[in-house]
């Protein structure tokens, strides 16, 4: 099993939406958060690297707003 994203414990999206049915249905957490390799494609992570600040909590790893 691969490592999880290193930002998982501080990610507002993961913390606030991990039990949300839409999030579970779309598979975002499984696709991005639970794979260190795939987490490199996370739009939330890209924004955090560019700005030094986390994006709004309701932005998904694909950049879509909930």
CHARMM internal coordinates of N, CA and C (Angstrom, degrees):
IC EDIT
DIST 1 N 1 CA 1.4636
DIST 1 CA 1 C 1.5221
ANGL 1 N 1 CA 1 C 109.23
DIST 1 C 2 N 1.3031
ANGL 1 CA 1 C 2 N 117.13
DIHE 1 N 1 CA 1 C 2 N 135.08
DIST 2 N 2 CA 1.4580
ANGL 1 C 2 N 2 CA 120.86
DIHE 1 CA 1 C 2 N 2 CA -178.50
DIST 2 CA 2 C 1.5245
ANGL 2 N 2 CA 2 C 111.02
DIHE 1 C 2 N 2 CA 2 C -78.10
DIST 2 C 3 N 1.3167
ANGL 2 CA 2 C 3 N 114.50
DIHE 2 N 2 CA 2 C 3 N 159.99
DIST 3 N 3 CA 1.4610
ANGL 2 C 3 N 3 CA 120.51
DIHE 2 CA 2 C 3 N 3 CA 178.02
DIST 3 CA 3 C 1.5182
ANGL 3 N 3 CA 3 C 110.21
DIHE 2 C 3 N 3 CA 3 C -67.58
DIST 3 C 4 N 1.3224
ANGL 3 CA 3 C 4 N 114.80
DIHE 3 N 3 CA 3 C 4 N 160.20
DIST 4 N 4 CA 1.4636
ANGL 3 C 4 N 4 CA 120.80
DIHE 3 CA 3 C 4 N 4 CA 177.27
DIST 4 CA 4 C 1.5197
ANGL 4 N 4 CA 4 C 109.35
DIHE 3 C 4 N 4 CA 4 C -90.52
DIST 4 C 5 N 1.3191
ANGL 4 CA 4 C 5 N 116.07
DIHE 4 N 4 CA 4 C 5 N 166.58
DIST 5 N 5 CA 1.4595
ANGL 4 C 5 N 5 CA 122.26
DIHE 4 CA 4 C 5 N 5 CA 177.04
DIST 5 CA 5 C 1.5286
ANGL 5 N 5 CA 5 C 109.43
DIHE 4 C 5 N 5 CA 5 C -57.40
DIST 5 C 6 N 1.3111
ANGL 5 CA 5 C 6 N 116.60
DIHE 5 N 5 CA 5 C 6 N 137.11
DIST 6 N 6 CA 1.4667
ANGL 5 C 6 N 6 CA 120.94
DIHE 5 CA 5 C 6 N 6 CA -178.81
DIST 6 CA 6 C 1.5287
ANGL 6 N 6 CA 6 C 113.08
DIHE 5 C 6 N 6 CA 6 C -70.06
DIST 6 C 7 N 1.3251
ANGL 6 CA 6 C 7 N 117.76
DIHE 6 N 6 CA 6 C 7 N -14.84
DIST 7 N 7 CA 1.4669
ANGL 6 C 7 N 7 CA 121.63
DIHE 6 CA 6 C 7 N 7 CA -179.82
DIST 7 CA 7 C 1.5284
ANGL 7 N 7 CA 7 C 112.63
DIHE 6 C 7 N 7 CA 7 C -96.12
DIST 7 C 8 N 1.3074
ANGL 7 CA 7 C 8 N 116.61
DIHE 7 N 7 CA 7 C 8 N 2.66
DIST 8 N 8 CA 1.4644
ANGL 7 C 8 N 8 CA 121.83
DIHE 7 CA 7 C 8 N 8 CA -174.06
DIST 8 CA 8 C 1.5279
ANGL 8 N 8 CA 8 C 113.61
DIHE 7 C 8 N 8 CA 8 C -51.98
DIST 8 C 9 N 1.3083
ANGL 8 CA 8 C 9 N 117.98
DIHE 8 N 8 CA 8 C 9 N -45.41
DIST 9 N 9 CA 1.4690
ANGL 8 C 9 N 9 CA 121.32
DIHE 8 CA 8 C 9 N 9 CA -175.95
DIST 9 CA 9 C 1.5197
ANGL 9 N 9 CA 9 C 114.15
DIHE 8 C 9 N 9 CA 9 C -71.28
DIST 9 C 10 N 1.3320
ANGL 9 CA 9 C 10 N 117.53
DIHE 9 N 9 CA 9 C 10 N -14.63
DIST 10 N 10 CA 1.4671
ANGL 9 C 10 N 10 CA 120.55
DIHE 9 CA 9 C 10 N 10 CA 179.78
DIST 10 CA 10 C 1.5246
ANGL 10 N 10 CA 10 C 112.66
DIHE 9 C 10 N 10 CA 10 C -117.32
DIST 10 C 11 N 1.3173
ANGL 10 CA 10 C 11 N 117.04
DIHE 10 N 10 CA 10 C 11 N 3.39
DIST 11 N 11 CA 1.4650
ANGL 10 C 11 N 11 CA 121.36
DIHE 10 CA 10 C 11 N 11 CA -177.30
DIST 11 CA 11 C 1.5272
ANGL 11 N 11 CA 11 C 110.79
DIHE 10 C 11 N 11 CA 11 C -80.30
DIST 11 C 12 N 1.3238
ANGL 11 CA 11 C 12 N 116.57
DIHE 11 N 11 CA 11 C 12 N 117.04
DIST 12 N 12 CA 1.4593
ANGL 11 C 12 N 12 CA 121.91
DIHE 11 CA 11 C 12 N 12 CA 179.98
DIST 12 CA 12 C 1.5142
ANGL 12 N 12 CA 12 C 112.86
DIHE 11 C 12 N 12 CA 12 C -60.22
DIST 12 C 13 N 1.3173
ANGL 12 CA 12 C 13 N 117.28
DIHE 12 N 12 CA 12 C 13 N -35.74
DIST 13 N 13 CA 1.4686
ANGL 12 C 13 N 13 CA 120.56
DIHE 12 CA 12 C 13 N 13 CA 178.49
DIST 13 CA 13 C 1.5259
ANGL 13 N 13 CA 13 C 109.84
DIHE 12 C 13 N 13 CA 13 C -63.47
DIST 13 C 14 N 1.3136
ANGL 13 CA 13 C 14 N 117.26
DIHE 13 N 13 CA 13 C 14 N -50.52
DIST 14 N 14 CA 1.4636
ANGL 13 C 14 N 14 CA 121.01
DIHE 13 CA 13 C 14 N 14 CA -179.07
DIST 14 CA 14 C 1.5256
ANGL 14 N 14 CA 14 C 111.12
DIHE 13 C 14 N 14 CA 14 C -62.38
DIST 14 C 15 N 1.3105
ANGL 14 CA 14 C 15 N 116.73
DIHE 14 N 14 CA 14 C 15 N -47.38
DIST 15 N 15 CA 1.4655
ANGL 14 C 15 N 15 CA 121.70
DIHE 14 CA 14 C 15 N 15 CA -177.66
DIST 15 CA 15 C 1.5296
ANGL 15 N 15 CA 15 C 111.54
DIHE 14 C 15 N 15 CA 15 C -60.78
DIST 15 C 16 N 1.3191
ANGL 15 CA 15 C 16 N 117.19
DIHE 15 N 15 CA 15 C 16 N -44.66
DIST 16 N 16 CA 1.4649
ANGL 15 C 16 N 16 CA 121.19
DIHE 15 CA 15 C 16 N 16 CA -173.86
DIST 16 CA 16 C 1.5254
ANGL 16 N 16 CA 16 C 115.66
DIHE 15 C 16 N 16 CA 16 C -88.37
DIST 16 C 17 N 1.3258
ANGL 16 CA 16 C 17 N 117.96
DIHE 16 N 16 CA 16 C 17 N -22.91
DIST 17 N 17 CA 1.4634
ANGL 16 C 17 N 17 CA 119.69
DIHE 16 CA 16 C 17 N 17 CA -172.22
DIST 17 CA 17 C 1.5258
ANGL 17 N 17 CA 17 C 115.31
DIHE 16 C 17 N 17 CA 17 C -120.77
DIST 17 C 18 N 1.3118
ANGL 17 CA 17 C 18 N 119.23
DIHE 17 N 17 CA 17 C 18 N 4.97
DIST 18 N 18 CA 1.4702
ANGL 17 C 18 N 18 CA 120.24
DIHE 17 CA 17 C 18 N 18 CA -176.36
DIST 18 CA 18 C 1.5229
ANGL 18 N 18 CA 18 C 113.66
DIHE 17 C 18 N 18 CA 18 C -60.86
DIST 18 C 19 N 1.3291
ANGL 18 CA 18 C 19 N 118.66
DIHE 18 N 18 CA 18 C 19 N -24.03
DIST 19 N 19 CA 1.4610
ANGL 18 C 19 N 19 CA 120.89
DIHE 18 CA 18 C 19 N 19 CA 177.81
DIST 19 CA 19 C 1.5181
ANGL 19 N 19 CA 19 C 113.66
DIHE 18 C 19 N 19 CA 19 C -100.25
DIST 19 C 20 N 1.3292
ANGL 19 CA 19 C 20 N 117.96
DIHE 19 N 19 CA 19 C 20 N 1.73
DIST 20 N 20 CA 1.4587
ANGL 19 C 20 N 20 CA 123.43
DIHE 19 CA 19 C 20 N 20 CA -177.49
DIST 20 CA 20 C 1.5285
ANGL 20 N 20 CA 20 C 110.36
DIHE 19 C 20 N 20 CA 20 C -72.40
DIST 20 C 21 N 1.3241
ANGL 20 CA 20 C 21 N 117.26
DIHE 20 N 20 CA 20 C 21 N 130.16
DIST 21 N 21 CA 1.4646
ANGL 20 C 21 N 21 CA 120.55
DIHE 20 CA 20 C 21 N 21 CA -176.46
DIST 21 CA 21 C 1.5266
ANGL 21 N 21 CA 21 C 113.06
DIHE 20 C 21 N 21 CA 21 C -62.89
DIST 21 C 22 N 1.3178
ANGL 21 CA 21 C 22 N 118.38
DIHE 21 N 21 CA 21 C 22 N -36.75
DIST 22 N 22 CA 1.4732
ANGL 21 C 22 N 22 CA 120.62
DIHE 21 CA 21 C 22 N 22 CA 178.28
DIST 22 CA 22 C 1.5261
ANGL 22 N 22 CA 22 C 110.31
DIHE 21 C 22 N 22 CA 22 C -64.61
DIST 22 C 23 N 1.3038
ANGL 22 CA 22 C 23 N 116.55
DIHE 22 N 22 CA 22 C 23 N -42.25
DIST 23 N 23 CA 1.4649
ANGL 22 C 23 N 23 CA 121.54
DIHE 22 CA 22 C 23 N 23 CA 179.45
DIST 23 CA 23 C 1.5294
ANGL 23 N 23 CA 23 C 110.15
DIHE 22 C 23 N 23 CA 23 C -64.58
DIST 23 C 24 N 1.3171
ANGL 23 CA 23 C 24 N 116.33
DIHE 23 N 23 CA 23 C 24 N -44.66
DIST 24 N 24 CA 1.4649
ANGL 23 C 24 N 24 CA 120.88
DIHE 23 CA 23 C 24 N 24 CA 178.71
DIST 24 CA 24 C 1.5281
ANGL 24 N 24 CA 24 C 109.82
DIHE 23 C 24 N 24 CA 24 C -63.59
DIST 24 C 25 N 1.3269
ANGL 24 CA 24 C 25 N 116.54
DIHE 24 N 24 CA 24 C 25 N -44.22
DIST 25 N 25 CA 1.4683
ANGL 24 C 25 N 25 CA 121.76
DIHE 24 CA 24 C 25 N 25 CA -179.22
DIST 25 CA 25 C 1.5314
ANGL 25 N 25 CA 25 C 111.09
DIHE 24 C 25 N 25 CA 25 C -60.50
DIST 25 C 26 N 1.3037
ANGL 25 CA 25 C 26 N 116.66
DIHE 25 N 25 CA 25 C 26 N -42.91
DIST 26 N 26 CA 1.4630
ANGL 25 C 26 N 26 CA 120.92
DIHE 25 CA 25 C 26 N 26 CA -179.09
DIST 26 CA 26 C 1.5357
ANGL 26 N 26 CA 26 C 111.80
DIHE 25 C 26 N 26 CA 26 C -73.83
DIST 26 C 27 N 1.3224
ANGL 26 CA 26 C 27 N 116.93
DIHE 26 N 26 CA 26 C 27 N -19.76
DIST 27 N 27 CA 1.4638
ANGL 26 C 27 N 27 CA 120.70
DIHE 26 CA 26 C 27 N 27 CA 177.23
DIST 27 CA 27 C 1.5178
ANGL 27 N 27 CA 27 C 114.78
DIHE 26 C 27 N 27 CA 27 C 76.17
DIST 27 C 28 N 1.3315
ANGL 27 CA 27 C 28 N 117.54
DIHE 27 N 27 CA 27 C 28 N 17.42
DIST 28 N 28 CA 1.4644
ANGL 27 C 28 N 28 CA 120.23
DIHE 27 CA 27 C 28 N 28 CA -176.36
DIST 28 CA 28 C 1.5195
ANGL 28 N 28 CA 28 C 112.75
DIHE 27 C 28 N 28 CA 28 C -59.39
DIST 28 C 29 N 1.3277
ANGL 28 CA 28 C 29 N 117.16
DIHE 28 N 28 CA 28 C 29 N -44.02
DIST 29 N 29 CA 1.4638
ANGL 28 C 29 N 29 CA 119.69
DIHE 28 CA 28 C 29 N 29 CA -177.23
DIST 29 CA 29 C 1.5252
ANGL 29 N 29 CA 29 C 110.45
DIHE 28 C 29 N 29 CA 29 C -65.40
DIST 29 C 30 N 1.3127
ANGL 29 CA 29 C 30 N 116.63
DIHE 29 N 29 CA 29 C 30 N -44.51
DIST 30 N 30 CA 1.4663
ANGL 29 C 30 N 30 CA 119.86
DIHE 29 CA 29 C 30 N 30 CA 178.84
DIST 30 CA 30 C 1.5306
ANGL 30 N 30 CA 30 C 110.41
DIHE 29 C 30 N 30 CA 30 C -64.13
DIST 30 C 31 N 1.3302
ANGL 30 CA 30 C 31 N 116.37
DIHE 30 N 30 CA 30 C 31 N -41.68
DIST 31 N 31 CA 1.4639
ANGL 30 C 31 N 31 CA 120.88
DIHE 30 CA 30 C 31 N 31 CA -177.48
DIST 31 CA 31 C 1.5207
ANGL 31 N 31 CA 31 C 113.53
DIHE 30 C 31 N 31 CA 31 C -69.21
DIST 31 C 32 N 1.3193
ANGL 31 CA 31 C 32 N 116.92
DIHE 31 N 31 CA 31 C 32 N -44.53
DIST 32 N 32 CA 1.4588
ANGL 31 C 32 N 32 CA 120.32
DIHE 31 CA 31 C 32 N 32 CA -172.23
DIST 32 CA 32 C 1.5264
ANGL 32 N 32 CA 32 C 114.23
DIHE 31 C 32 N 32 CA 32 C -106.16
DIST 32 C 33 N 1.3136
ANGL 32 CA 32 C 33 N 117.52
DIHE 32 N 32 CA 32 C 33 N -49.28
DIST 33 N 33 CA 1.4669
ANGL 32 C 33 N 33 CA 121.78
DIHE 32 CA 32 C 33 N 33 CA -170.33
DIST 33 CA 33 C 1.5187
ANGL 33 N 33 CA 33 C 113.51
DIHE 32 C 33 N 33 CA 33 C -74.76
DIST 33 C 34 N 1.3127
ANGL 33 CA 33 C 34 N 117.05
DIHE 33 N 33 CA 33 C 34 N -33.37
DIST 34 N 34 CA 1.4565
ANGL 33 C 34 N 34 CA 120.21
DIHE 33 CA 33 C 34 N 34 CA -174.87
DIST 34 CA 34 C 1.5228
ANGL 34 N 34 CA 34 C 113.13
DIHE 33 C 34 N 34 CA 34 C -93.29
DIST 34 C 35 N 1.3174
ANGL 34 CA 34 C 35 N 117.34
DIHE 34 N 34 CA 34 C 35 N 10.57
DIST 35 N 35 CA 1.4591
ANGL 34 C 35 N 35 CA 121.56
DIHE 34 CA 34 C 35 N 35 CA 177.48
DIST 35 CA 35 C 1.5259
ANGL 35 N 35 CA 35 C 109.31
DIHE 34 C 35 N 35 CA 35 C -135.21
DIST 35 C 36 N 1.3082
ANGL 35 CA 35 C 36 N 116.40
DIHE 35 N 35 CA 35 C 36 N 114.40
DIST 36 N 36 CA 1.4716
ANGL 35 C 36 N 36 CA 121.17
DIHE 35 CA 35 C 36 N 36 CA 179.62
DIST 36 CA 36 C 1.5285
ANGL 36 N 36 CA 36 C 110.26
DIHE 35 C 36 N 36 CA 36 C -57.17
DIST 36 C 37 N 1.3233
ANGL 36 CA 36 C 37 N 116.63
DIHE 36 N 36 CA 36 C 37 N -43.43
DIST 37 N 37 CA 1.4647
ANGL 36 C 37 N 37 CA 121.45
DIHE 36 CA 36 C 37 N 37 CA -178.95
DIST 37 CA 37 C 1.5290
ANGL 37 N 37 CA 37 C 111.67
DIHE 36 C 37 N 37 CA 37 C -63.29
DIST 37 C 38 N 1.3308
ANGL 37 CA 37 C 38 N 116.78
DIHE 37 N 37 CA 37 C 38 N -49.47
DIST 38 N 38 CA 1.4613
ANGL 37 C 38 N 38 CA 120.55
DIHE 37 CA 37 C 38 N 38 CA -178.34
DIST 38 CA 38 C 1.5201
ANGL 38 N 38 CA 38 C 112.26
DIHE 37 C 38 N 38 CA 38 C -71.59
DIST 38 C 39 N 1.3331
ANGL 38 CA 38 C 39 N 116.67
DIHE 38 N 38 CA 38 C 39 N -23.92
DIST 39 N 39 CA 1.4652
ANGL 38 C 39 N 39 CA 119.20
DIHE 38 CA 38 C 39 N 39 CA -179.75
DIST 39 CA 39 C 1.5265
ANGL 39 N 39 CA 39 C 111.44
DIHE 38 C 39 N 39 CA 39 C -64.80
DIST 39 C 40 N 1.3264
ANGL 39 CA 39 C 40 N 117.38
DIHE 39 N 39 CA 39 C 40 N -18.75
DIST 40 N 40 CA 1.4692
ANGL 39 C 40 N 40 CA 120.58
DIHE 39 CA 39 C 40 N 40 CA 178.09
DIST 40 CA 40 C 1.5282
ANGL 40 N 40 CA 40 C 111.41
DIHE 39 C 40 N 40 CA 40 C -66.86
DIST 40 C 41 N 1.3242
ANGL 40 CA 40 C 41 N 118.39
DIHE 40 N 40 CA 40 C 41 N -16.52
DIST 41 N 41 CA 1.4674
ANGL 40 C 41 N 41 CA 122.36
DIHE 40 CA 40 C 41 N 41 CA 178.38
DIST 41 CA 41 C 1.5248
ANGL 41 N 41 CA 41 C 112.14
DIHE 40 C 41 N 41 CA 41 C -96.22
DIST 41 C 42 N 1.3248
ANGL 41 CA 41 C 42 N 117.01
DIHE 41 N 41 CA 41 C 42 N 4.27
DIST 42 N 42 CA 1.4621
ANGL 41 C 42 N 42 CA 122.64
DIHE 41 CA 41 C 42 N 42 CA -178.13
DIST 42 CA 42 C 1.5318
ANGL 42 N 42 CA 42 C 110.80
DIHE 41 C 42 N 42 CA 42 C -71.26
DIST 42 C 43 N 1.3228
ANGL 42 CA 42 C 43 N 116.76
DIHE 42 N 42 CA 42 C 43 N 124.26
DIST 43 N 43 CA 1.4706
ANGL 42 C 43 N 43 CA 121.76
DIHE 42 CA 42 C 43 N 43 CA 179.25
DIST 43 CA 43 C 1.5255
ANGL 43 N 43 CA 43 C 111.04
DIHE 42 C 43 N 43 CA 43 C -64.64
DIST 43 C 44 N 1.3232
ANGL 43 CA 43 C 44 N 117.28
DIHE 43 N 43 CA 43 C 44 N -33.66
DIST 44 N 44 CA 1.4686
ANGL 43 C 44 N 44 CA 121.12
DIHE 43 CA 43 C 44 N 44 CA 177.76
DIST 44 CA 44 C 1.5300
ANGL 44 N 44 CA 44 C 110.05
DIHE 43 C 44 N 44 CA 44 C -61.53
DIST 44 C 45 N 1.3231
ANGL 44 CA 44 C 45 N 115.29
DIHE 44 N 44 CA 44 C 45 N -43.06
DIST 45 N 45 CA 1.4629
ANGL 44 C 45 N 45 CA 121.24
DIHE 44 CA 44 C 45 N 45 CA -179.94
DIST 45 CA 45 C 1.5332
ANGL 45 N 45 CA 45 C 110.44
DIHE 44 C 45 N 45 CA 45 C -65.83
DIST 45 C 46 N 1.3346
ANGL 45 CA 45 C 46 N 116.74
DIHE 45 N 45 CA 45 C 46 N -41.16
DIST 46 N 46 CA 1.4680
ANGL 45 C 46 N 46 CA 121.38
DIHE 45 CA 45 C 46 N 46 CA 178.21
DIST 46 CA 46 C 1.5250
ANGL 46 N 46 CA 46 C 110.96
DIHE 45 C 46 N 46 CA 46 C -59.32
DIST 46 C 47 N 1.3313
ANGL 46 CA 46 C 47 N 116.39
DIHE 46 N 46 CA 46 C 47 N -46.42
DIST 47 N 47 CA 1.4659
ANGL 46 C 47 N 47 CA 120.61
DIHE 46 CA 46 C 47 N 47 CA -179.51
DIST 47 CA 47 C 1.5209
ANGL 47 N 47 CA 47 C 110.52
DIHE 46 C 47 N 47 CA 47 C -63.67
DIST 47 C 48 N 1.3115
ANGL 47 CA 47 C 48 N 116.56
DIHE 47 N 47 CA 47 C 48 N -41.97
DIST 48 N 48 CA 1.4705
ANGL 47 C 48 N 48 CA 120.67
DIHE 47 CA 47 C 48 N 48 CA 179.67
DIST 48 CA 48 C 1.5307
ANGL 48 N 48 CA 48 C 110.66
DIHE 47 C 48 N 48 CA 48 C -61.97
DIST 48 C 49 N 1.3335
ANGL 48 CA 48 C 49 N 117.35
DIHE 48 N 48 CA 48 C 49 N -40.20
DIST 49 N 49 CA 1.4662
ANGL 48 C 49 N 49 CA 121.16
DIHE 48 CA 48 C 49 N 49 CA 178.34
DIST 49 CA 49 C 1.5246
ANGL 49 N 49 CA 49 C 111.11
DIHE 48 C 49 N 49 CA 49 C -66.73
DIST 49 C 50 N 1.3391
ANGL 49 CA 49 C 50 N 117.42
DIHE 49 N 49 CA 49 C 50 N -39.39
DIST 50 N 50 CA 1.4635
ANGL 49 C 50 N 50 CA 122.24
DIHE 49 CA 49 C 50 N 50 CA -178.10
DIST 50 CA 50 C 1.5183
ANGL 50 N 50 CA 50 C 112.87
DIHE 49 C 50 N 50 CA 50 C -71.82
DIST 50 C 51 N 1.3242
ANGL 50 CA 50 C 51 N 117.03
DIHE 50 N 50 CA 50 C 51 N -40.92
DIST 51 N 51 CA 1.4683
ANGL 50 C 51 N 51 CA 120.71
DIHE 50 CA 50 C 51 N 51 CA -172.61
DIST 51 CA 51 C 1.5238
ANGL 51 N 51 CA 51 C 114.09
DIHE 50 C 51 N 51 CA 51 C -103.90
DIST 51 C 52 N 1.3256
ANGL 51 CA 51 C 52 N 116.52
DIHE 51 N 51 CA 51 C 52 N -18.34
DIST 52 N 52 CA 1.4549
ANGL 51 C 52 N 52 CA 120.20
DIHE 51 CA 51 C 52 N 52 CA -175.84
DIST 52 CA 52 C 1.5155
ANGL 52 N 52 CA 52 C 113.17
DIHE 51 C 52 N 52 CA 52 C 80.62
DIST 52 C 53 N 1.3295
ANGL 52 CA 52 C 53 N 116.02
DIHE 52 N 52 CA 52 C 53 N 2.76
DIST 53 N 53 CA 1.4667
ANGL 52 C 53 N 53 CA 121.21
DIHE 52 CA 52 C 53 N 53 CA -179.44
DIST 53 CA 53 C 1.5252
ANGL 53 N 53 CA 53 C 109.31
DIHE 52 C 53 N 53 CA 53 C -128.65
DIST 53 C 54 N 1.3293
ANGL 53 CA 53 C 54 N 116.75
DIHE 53 N 53 CA 53 C 54 N 147.91
DIST 54 N 54 CA 1.4674
ANGL 53 C 54 N 54 CA 118.44
DIHE 53 CA 53 C 54 N 54 CA 177.25
DIST 54 CA 54 C 1.5256
ANGL 54 N 54 CA 54 C 110.71
DIHE 53 C 54 N 54 CA 54 C -72.02
DIST 54 C 55 N 1.3251
ANGL 54 CA 54 C 55 N 117.29
DIHE 54 N 54 CA 54 C 55 N 147.06
DIST 55 N 55 CA 1.4649
ANGL 54 C 55 N 55 CA 119.91
DIHE 54 CA 54 C 55 N 55 CA 176.00
DIST 55 CA 55 C 1.5295
ANGL 55 N 55 CA 55 C 110.30
DIHE 54 C 55 N 55 CA 55 C -72.24
DIST 55 C 56 N 1.3158
ANGL 55 CA 55 C 56 N 116.02
DIHE 55 N 55 CA 55 C 56 N 173.16
DIST 56 N 56 CA 1.4689
ANGL 55 C 56 N 56 CA 120.13
DIHE 55 CA 55 C 56 N 56 CA 178.41
DIST 56 CA 56 C 1.5248
ANGL 56 N 56 CA 56 C 109.41
DIHE 55 C 56 N 56 CA 56 C -58.49
DIST 56 C 57 N 1.3150
ANGL 56 CA 56 C 57 N 115.93
DIHE 56 N 56 CA 56 C 57 N 147.89
DIST 57 N 57 CA 1.4637
ANGL 56 C 57 N 57 CA 121.59
DIHE 56 CA 56 C 57 N 57 CA -174.49
DIST 57 CA 57 C 1.5216
ANGL 57 N 57 CA 57 C 113.81
DIHE 56 C 57 N 57 CA 57 C -60.33
DIST 57 C 58 N 1.3372
ANGL 57 CA 57 C 58 N 118.01
DIHE 57 N 57 CA 57 C 58 N -31.52
DIST 58 N 58 CA 1.4677
ANGL 57 C 58 N 58 CA 119.37
DIHE 57 CA 57 C 58 N 58 CA -175.67
DIST 58 CA 58 C 1.5304
ANGL 58 N 58 CA 58 C 113.87
DIHE 57 C 58 N 58 CA 58 C -87.07
DIST 58 C 59 N 1.3270
ANGL 58 CA 58 C 59 N 117.58
DIHE 58 N 58 CA 58 C 59 N 11.08
DIST 59 N 59 CA 1.4613
ANGL 58 C 59 N 59 CA 120.86
DIHE 58 CA 58 C 59 N 59 CA 173.00
DIST 59 CA 59 C 1.5315
ANGL 59 N 59 CA 59 C 108.04
DIHE 58 C 59 N 59 CA 59 C -87.63
DIST 59 C 60 N 1.3317
ANGL 59 CA 59 C 60 N 116.43
DIHE 59 N 59 CA 59 C 60 N 126.88
DIST 60 N 60 CA 1.4635
ANGL 59 C 60 N 60 CA 121.29
DIHE 59 CA 59 C 60 N 60 CA -178.53
DIST 60 CA 60 C 1.5301
ANGL 60 N 60 CA 60 C 110.38
DIHE 59 C 60 N 60 CA 60 C -79.39
DIST 60 C 61 N 1.3196
ANGL 60 CA 60 C 61 N 117.66
DIHE 60 N 60 CA 60 C 61 N 168.79
DIST 61 N 61 CA 1.4605
ANGL 60 C 61 N 61 CA 120.81
DIHE 60 CA 60 C 61 N 61 CA 176.98
DIST 61 CA 61 C 1.5350
ANGL 61 N 61 CA 61 C 113.74
DIHE 60 C 61 N 61 CA 61 C -61.94
DIST 61 C 62 N 1.3324
ANGL 61 CA 61 C 62 N 117.49
DIHE 61 N 61 CA 61 C 62 N -17.82
DIST 62 N 62 CA 1.4653
ANGL 61 C 62 N 62 CA 120.56
DIHE 61 CA 61 C 62 N 62 CA 177.99
DIST 62 CA 62 C 1.5256
ANGL 62 N 62 CA 62 C 111.97
DIHE 61 C 62 N 62 CA 62 C -91.30
DIST 62 C 63 N 1.3295
ANGL 62 CA 62 C 63 N 116.37
DIHE 62 N 62 CA 62 C 63 N -6.16
DIST 63 N 63 CA 1.4594
ANGL 62 C 63 N 63 CA 121.13
DIHE 62 CA 62 C 63 N 63 CA -178.71
DIST 63 CA 63 C 1.5161
ANGL 63 N 63 CA 63 C 113.58
DIHE 62 C 63 N 63 CA 63 C 98.69
DIST 63 C 64 N 1.3226
ANGL 63 CA 63 C 64 N 117.11
DIHE 63 N 63 CA 63 C 64 N -9.44
DIST 64 N 64 CA 1.4661
ANGL 63 C 64 N 64 CA 121.98
DIHE 63 CA 63 C 64 N 64 CA 178.60
DIST 64 CA 64 C 1.5246
ANGL 64 N 64 CA 64 C 109.55
DIHE 63 C 64 N 64 CA 64 C -70.69
DIST 64 C 65 N 1.3282
ANGL 64 CA 64 C 65 N 116.23
DIHE 64 N 64 CA 64 C 65 N 144.03
DIST 65 N 65 CA 1.4574
ANGL 64 C 65 N 65 CA 120.71
DIHE 64 CA 64 C 65 N 65 CA 176.93
DIST 65 CA 65 C 1.5213
ANGL 65 N 65 CA 65 C 109.35
DIHE 64 C 65 N 65 CA 65 C -95.77
DIST 65 C 66 N 1.3228
ANGL 65 CA 65 C 66 N 116.71
DIHE 65 N 65 CA 65 C 66 N 135.34
DIST 66 N 66 CA 1.4692
ANGL 65 C 66 N 66 CA 121.48
DIHE 65 CA 65 C 66 N 66 CA 176.19
DIST 66 CA 66 C 1.5028
ANGL 66 N 66 CA 66 C 109.54
DIHE 65 C 66 N 66 CA 66 C -88.17
END
COOR INIT
IC SEED 1 N 1 CA 1 C
IC BUILD
